[in-house]
Amino acid sequence: MIRLIKSEFQKLLKGKFIRLFILISILVSIGICYKVYYGSDNYKDVGYNLTNLEGKQLSDLEFCKAKDAVMHSYSGEWSQAKQKQIIQDLKNELKKYPRDQIDEKAMTKAYGKNWKYYLEKQKKTGLSQKDIQEITNEIGQSPEYLTQEDDTIELETIYINDSKREYLSELYTHNKHIHQSIDNNIDTSHLISSEWNAYLLNPQLKNVWEVNYLASTLTQNEKLTKEETTTFQKYLMSEVESLPHQFESGLPNQFMLRALSMVYILPIFVIMIALANIFAIEREYQMDQIIYPTQSNRHRITIAKLITGYLFSIGLIILQLIIVYLFGSLAFPTHGWNFLVTSIDFFSVIPIIPTTYLTLLIYAIVLPLFGAIAMATLSMGLSYVLKKKFIVIIPLFILVIVGMFCQMIYIPSFMKTFFEFCLPINMIQFYNYFLENNILGIGSPYIISEAFVIPMRWIVMGLWGFITILVISIIYKQSYKQYIRY
């Protein structure tokens, strides 16, 4: 059997286009990693418009590494004492850069040459919409540093040290304006990350439910009954109680997960194209009548083809994992995985149910593997029945296009949601199995009833596991019957 599997791999990789597609997927994956780590602009407001304490403008990665170093210095058991310590350390740093000198150059750029007049008017009578329009006409755009509450309009005063203060505020928290609240003696402890307070420091249903607006929004969107809401709340609390009380910087984890979410799409296409011909290649080269009646019969060859197809598909996904892991380890190494995902991190991925980076990583591996296996099952199943490469590719390609098209529209229908979650092309976007109203437009990632809450990812993996076993069984029995007739 090993010899047959090896032979099938050789036939599979014999085509020049397949080898070319694999090479392209590797190169594109490396390019995607480079883009995520070195070309992203998620911290554009900080990394490009602000400078560090030495006056150097920073790239995203440089800024995130600086922030990671600060957050990592507080790693360990999370507590209220540590929360207060972070704020106190930030206060001590801010004292080195007081707001006592107005940045006239920045004020002129922000509000025009008459900025002193508008500040004085603001103190005496307040500003009107007409004043703002005059500033807009002078500088050619709406003022960036502007606050408005009800009928009150105010221009923010920009000081010489604001750039440094905002830089420090972002390093220690997720809010670059937190230094203003500290100056006004406003309690800022909750601004570090509200999830830590609600989920870990006060793990009580009332506290968690009030802060977790995503969960409460889901119950409203899904129009849950009182009993279903109670069941969902209990599920939420059971997940919260199992969370580790570990604080750590998740910035490098976010980079790696982001890269993983983007590199999986090419292997899906390679699998579809490569395996569409796996049961037709002998007919294509007119060798089917030679090899099937021999000692290595049709039955054993069929088994070898199935094993080869699944190993090939799994191998492509693992190859992507290796590329991302190696790139991430060199560019921005992680500190660990078993700690809570919070909004202070790079991409601000906030699941409906609080979870750890370890959980995201597990499903970042498992879900794409199931997606690859699902595509392999469809490809080999159709190849076995149709025996023509291009006829096999057409329905698979249509399925992929339908999956991508479905991502562009949102229709609140359970069947549409279930269909989208089950598509192999959507399984590679593992984030969507944790988020409500996610970027692909797929609906709730949970099935909620009065008796239970089931994550959609469990159902999808179970369904494709069953379909895969069913398809293998049918092909296995059919090949055996064909062998008996010989």
Phi, psi and omega in degrees: 000321179299320178297319179294318179297318178298320179296319180294323176297319179297319178292321181296320183269003182291325181293133181296323182294323180295313178298323179293318179297320179296316179298317179297318181297323178294313181295319179294321178298317177297319178296321178296316178301317179298318180296316181296315186277323188245348184239007182280161181225033180293336177251037184303317181298330182263309188291332185248331180267346179245160177241162176280188185293340179267001179088009180270133174286141188246147169280171178304311185295320179297317179295316182295326176294321178294317179293321179299320180297321179292311181297320181294332180294343179256013183298148180136197181296129181277140181202168177296326179297319180291323177300313179294325181295321179298314179295320180295319178296322177295317178301318180297322178291321182293331180298336179286344184228075183292157177263077184235003180220120183289139177273093186296324179296316179292322179295320178296319179293324185279324188231002180091177186289344181262027185298327180296322179297316182291324177296319179294318179295325179299320180290323187275302187239349185087160182263151179248171176298330178295321178297317180296322179294323178296319178296317180299317179296324183287316184268352176084007178197165178293143179301133182282317182267082186221134175240142181216123176230119184057241181261003183268126178240129182225141173267132179283139176275129182258125182253163183304319185270005185300322180300316179291322180292320178293323177298313179295320180299319178291325180297318186267337180221188177258014186231110184286350179259009184295337181296331178292321177294323178295320178298327182268012178057035176271138180298121184242006185300325182287346183278351177299309176184111185298331181298320181299318181296310186287318189274326187249316182283328180228069184284066177238148187306315182299312182296313182294315184294324180291320183279326182279077182294336178297317180293317180293325176295320179299317181297327179286316181295323181275356179052054182287148174285172179299319180293319179294321177297318178298317178298318180294321178297318178296321178295317178302313182293324178296324177289320179297317182295338180268357182289142175286144179269050185249130176256135180198160175282126179258010182301309179296330177296320180295320177300312183294317179295323177298315179297317180299321182292346185252345187264354188277343188292322181296316177303327178299318178290321179297317178300313182301314183287318184291316186274350177297339184251004190295328179259007181240357186294324179294321178294323180298320180264010177056044179242002184295323181286345181272315189270329185293320180282359183279185183299321175282084192288174182303323182298310181290322180295321178299315178299316180298321180294317179297313179299317180298315181299316181288321177295320178298314182294313179296321180298322179295319179294316179297324178299318177297320178299316181297317181299312181295318181297313181295317180296314180296322181296328179277321186275318187200082184296146177277163178258352184152183184226337189272069174208166192289141172281126181228169184283356179282356187270177195301306185261002177050050176277110182245105177294157176300312176263124180305136184215176181256163175295331178298317177297315177299319180296316180302313181282341172292340177262312188290313183298313175297326176297316177294324176297319178294318178296321179298315178295323177295319179298313179297316182295311182288326177297313178292323179297322180292324183277315189269327177061020177226123189303308187288329176293329178287318184294324185302305180295327178293319179295320178298319179298320178294316180296318178299318178299317179291322180293320180299333181292339185275346183234151178237116176239121183289074179229131181298318182295320177294317178300312181298317179299314182295317179298329186275348181291133180304322183293334179271340181292339180286340177272075189297334179303326188291349177271008179233347189248150174267136181050054187287180187296339179269358179082002179288145186282207186301133180275016180226145169258119187242127175231185179288343186251336186203164171233123181239122174298136181300331181297326177295316182295316181298313180294320178296319180297313182288331173297317178294315180298319180297314179297321180295313181296317178299317181297317180296314180296320180299311181293320180295319180292325179293319178297319178296323179293321180298324182291338182288000000 
